[in-house]
Amino acid sequence: MASSSSSNLLALILLFQPCFLFLSPASAAGRFSLPRKPDPSNAHATARWLASQNSWGVLSTISSDLGGSPFGNVVSYSDGVPGDGRGVPYFYLTQLDPTARDALKDERASFTISEYPLGTCKKIDPENPTCAKLTLSGKLKLVETNSSEAKFALSALFAKHAEMKTWPKNHKFQIFKLDIENLFLIDWFGGAKPLSPAQYLNPGMDLPPLISRA
Amino acid sequence: MASSSSSNLLALILLFQPCFLFLSPASAAGRFSLPRKPDPSNAHATARWLASQNSWGVLSTISSDLGGSPFGNVVSYSDGVPGDGRGVPYFYLTQLDPTARDALKDERASFTISEYPLGTCKKIDPENPTCAKLTLSGKLKLVETNSSEAKFALSALFAKHAEMKTWPKNHKFQIFKLDIENLFLIDWFGGAKPLSPAQYLNPGMDLPPLISRA
């Protein structure tokens, strides 16, 4: 019996250990849990949850290369160190890439993120309104070098994107931020939720407790 | 010894079985394997691989609500039934949503997808150029109702997004497609790859063999 119990214990240990190999990409970046998704009735909390939990999205600008057409580009971002997201997305961009060049000619931009890559939509389709999505629109601006905001942004970016620290110096990466003027949040049936930048940036938000990603 | 072997076998079975609980959202949609990522030297195959393996992306339009600013929206899409992607993204949109309304006023649009949600970038950052990203730019057009193209597109969409079949009829979903005029593919160091729409749409592409997503 003792031998059988040991074998069963071994089986149980083995049962869960290899699953770490199959965690989602976001989990591979070191986030093994995330705050519980807010109730859809709380638009402010849902939007801030999406912004704080995602690590990448699509940044759309007015393309100077394509005669003023919209141009969406995959970018990484951070709105704060883990557990202290503040809602404003900061980016680490090089003018070797069209997005930064576009913004320096025309600041109008939008930044779009989805709940889907967080894994919490499960089998719900990414376009289903209950799988939340957020578009922040406004002006994409350079953050002044050596400012306290630049220091905050760099800490926020490097905390979530450690490899940025090693990106080539001669690419001259610069910190940009989106000054938010409009929000488009879908997190339930019935269309976009009314949510102002002031409501979104309200620092008084409490996120619900942690849940396991699985 | 026989008893020990049975226990070890049990351990091995248990070892792998629960991992299905931790598969990525894309896997939850029924795709448990994907064709091997093409070599970065093959821009055409990489772009088509990204288009055929993803199920969602960000569709950017010129916003009529926001005075001509770019507006990116999370949408589902399909470029064909599984295993027979043809490169052109089809969308199922309602004019209750701003993206479809924008396109009917100004067709200029871009559609952006990333390798990151496929899981094959592993610990590579989403903005790292070796984690591939594709932006298709062109005109977002309505597909004529009851045409053979509409029939193809609907099969393609419903094959990858089964719940679309049940979406409310009174939302009047319509099929749109992106007529591709320009491609922006990053899949390695050294900037965007030169790739024309004709090269991208070339039907002669052979995808490499299947690999396990894990």
Interface residues (C-beta under 8 A of the other chain):
Chain A: S3 S4 S7 N8 L10 A11 L12 L14 L15 F16 P18 C19 L21 F22 L23 S24 P25 A28 A29 S55 W56 G57 V58 L59 S60 T61 I62 S63 L66 G68 S69 P70 F71 G72 N73 V74 V75 S76 Y92 L96 P98 R108 A109 S110 F111 T112 I113 S114 Y116 P117 G119 C121 K122 K123 I124 D125 P126 E127 N128 K133 T135 S137 H161 E163 M164 N182 F184 G191 A214
Chain B: S3 S4 S7 N8 L10 A11 L12 L14 L15 F16 P18 C19 L21 F22 L23 S24 P25 A28 A29 S55 W56 G57 V58 L59 S60 T61 I62 S63 L66 G68 S69 P70 F71 G72 N73 V74 V75 S76 Y92 L96 P98 R108 A109 S110 F111 T112 I113 S114 Y116 P117 G119 C121 K122 K123 I124 D125 P126 E127 N128 K133 T135 S137 H161 E163 M164 N182 F184 G191 A214
